[in-house]
């Protein structure tokens, strides 16, 4: 590779080319000049005021992840940050924007990240769980019903974590009702948004991501990694990790005696993304 050694006459209509980690991009010099500070790294590159190298085809070579540069160029061209649906790499994009010293875009990405975090934090730190079990000596578990926070009790699979990033961008994600039924063959928790529009959008999105959706599109399934344990161990988990308070109990007399317990638990939405499982709390 050669190193730039001298200045040439620079024209805003010049087409300049970049080789960024093997990804090739072309744009007009004016596209960059109109969108960055004159002392930013990207500006200095195209003014030949850095020691940047050229590849064998005379393109500016930058040893960075090239896939994110397309979003930067599109931002310059459209004056708008356009990202693919379900884009979950804002932090990586932010790192690239910081490297190129594009302050305006950096502020916009940081604002987006802050808004996402605020929406996550809007989910109540307290949530109720209804636990059903057979009223016998072993108290066999039958069902768990709770808001979306129920997922924080389980170690969910990666696809579930990605889907939760999408859910967190909606208003009132705590209104999504989730249910876990025992015994089970597949490790899945069914979730149903109470809002009809939200239900339509999220179930459609779940299908696109390859998640299982009910036949009538009423709910979607979030995959988890760990089996549930006995009712006594689950109650111990409620008490130790989630500061659980048993609010009330009732007994139903249908086909058999069923114990219904209502618990109030305390947790943070971000716990959903930790590696916590029921099996490692003892």
N, C-alpha and C positions, 0 to 999 in steps of 0.2 A: 504494500500500500504506500501511496505517496502522501506527503504532508504539504498543505498549502503554504506557499512561501511568499506570495506577493499579492497585492491588491489589484483588482481590475475594475473597470467601470461597471457600476451596478445599476441595473435598470429594473424598475418595479414590474415590468412586463416579462422579465426573464423567467423561464421555467427552471425551477430548481428541483433536484432529486435527492431523496434520502434513502439510505440503506440502514434500516433500524433493526438490528438483530436478525437480518435476513429478509425482512419485509420491505418491499420497495414502494415508495410513495413519490408522487410528483405534484407540484403545486406552483402557483405564481409567487414570486417574491412579495408582491403586494398583499397577498392573502395573509402572510405572516406579519409583515410590517404593520398592517392596520389593526392587529389584534394583540400585540405584545409590547411591553415596555422596551425602549431602545437599548436598555442595559441588561435585558434578560438574556439568559444563556442562549435561547433559541434565536434571538435577534443577532447576537454576536456571531453565531455560527454562520448565518446567511450573509453577514457582512465580512466574512473571512477574517474575523478578529479573534479567533481562538486557534488552538493547535490541533483542531479536529482533523482526522485523517480522511482521505478519499479511498473508496474501494477501487478495484481494477477498472471499473467503468466510469470513474470520475464522480461518483455519487458521494455525498456526505455520509460517512459511516459513524453510527452511534450504537454503542454496545448496550442496548436496552431491549426490553420486551416490546417488539414491534407491533403486536396486535392492538395495543391501547392507543397508538398514535393516530389511528383512523378516527377515533372519537374526538381527538384534539383537532385534527384538520377539519372534520365536519362541523365542529363548534365554531371554528374560524369562518367557515363558509356560510353557515346558517344563522350565526349569532344566537345559537340555541343548543343546549346540551341534549342531543338525541341519543338515547341508549336503547338497546334491544329490550324487548319485554322480558321480565324476570332477570334482568342484569343484577348480579350479586357481587360484583367486583369493584365497587366504588372505592374501597380503600386502596386497591392496587392502582386504579386509575389516578387517584389522588397522589400516590407516590410518584407516578410518572410526571404529572403536572407540576409537582414541586421541583422535580429534577430540571424541567425545562423553564422553570420560573415564570409561569403564566398565572399571575396573581388573580385576575378576574375569574378565570375558570376555577382556580383553587378555592376561592370564596364560595362559588356556587356549589361545588361538590361538598365542601364542609357544611354548608347550609342544608343540603339534602341529607347528609348523614345525621346532622343534629335533629332534623325533623323526624327521621326514622326512629332515632333513639327516644325522642319525646313520646312518640306514639306507642312504643314498646312500654315505656314507663307509665303510660296512662292506664294500663291494665292493672286492676286493683291488686295490691299485695296480699289481700285477704280473699279467700274464695272458699265456697262451701262444697263439700263432697257428700254424696249420699251413697252409703255402702249397704248392699243387700247380702245377707248370708242366711243359710239354713240354721234354724234354731235347734241344734243338736249338740252333742258333745264336742264334735270337731268344728262346728260352725263353718261349714263349707261355703266358700265364696261363690256368689252368683253374679253380681253386677256392681259396677262403679259408674256413677253419673256425676258429672261436674262440668264447669266451664272449661275453656281452652287451657287454663292453667293446669288441668289434670295431666297434661303432657309433661309437665315439669317433674312428675313423679317417676317417669320412665326415661330410659336412654333410647331416644328415637333414632332411626336410621338417617343417613345423610340426606336422602331425598326428602324426608320429612322436615329436616332442618331447613332445607332450601325453600320448601313450601311455606314454612313458618315466616320466613323473611317476606314473602309475598303477603301473607295474612296480616303481618304487623303494619303494612302500609294502609290497611283499611280502617275506617272509623269503627270504634267499638268492637274490636276483635274478641273482647271478653263475652260478647253475646253469642259466641259459637258454642253450642252444647256438645259435649263429648261423652262417649259411653264405651265402657270396656265390659265385655260379657265373658263369664267363665262357665264351663271349661271352654277352651278355644283350640282350634287346630292351627290357625294362622295368627301371628303376633301383630294384630292390628287394633287400632282404636278408631271407632267411627265418630265423625264430627259433623254436626249439622248447623249451619248458620241460621239464626232465627229470622233474619231479614231476607225476604224473598229475592231481591235483586242481588244481594251479596251471595246468597246461595247459588244463584244462577252463574254468576261470574266465577266464583271459587270452584264450583264443581266442573265448570268448563275448563278452567285452568288446570285443575287436578288431572283431568283426562289428558291434556296436552303434555303434562309432565310424566305421564305413565302411571299415575296413582290409580288405585281401584276406586271406582265410583259406583254407587248403587244404581240399579236398573232404572229407577224413576228419577234419578238425579236429585234426590233429597239430601244425600250426605256423601262424604268422601272418607277414605280410610287412611290413617297415618300409621306407617309401619314402625314397630319398636323392636328392640334387640333382646330384651330380657323377659323371661317368664315371671309372672307374679308369684308371690310366695303365699304362705298360709295367711288366714285372716288375722291371727294373733301377731304375726310378724309385720303385716301391713299396718295394723293399729300401732305397733311399736314405732314403725317408720313415721306415721302421722305425728306421734308424740315427740319423738326425738329430733327429727330433721325439720319438721314443719310447724312446730309449736302447736300441735293440734289440740283443739278443745271439742269434746263430745257435747253437742248441744242438746240432743234429745234422742230417744229411741222409741220405736213402736214395734208391735208384733202384728203381722197379718195372718189370717187363717184361711188361706185359699186351699190349694191342694196339700200344702204342708205348712208348718209354722215357719214364717220368714221373719228374720230380725232385720229391721231397717234402722240404720244409724245415720244421723246427720252430724257431720264434722265441720268445724271451721279451721282452715289451714292458712298459714302465712308463708308466702314465697315471693320471689322475683321472677318475672318472665324470662330473664336471661338465663335462669337455671336450666331452662329447656335445652340450652346448647351445651351444657356441661356434660361430663362423662359419668354423671351420677346414675347408679342403678340401685334397685332395691336390695340387691344381693350384697352390696359392699358397705352397708351402713352399720353393721354390727361390730 
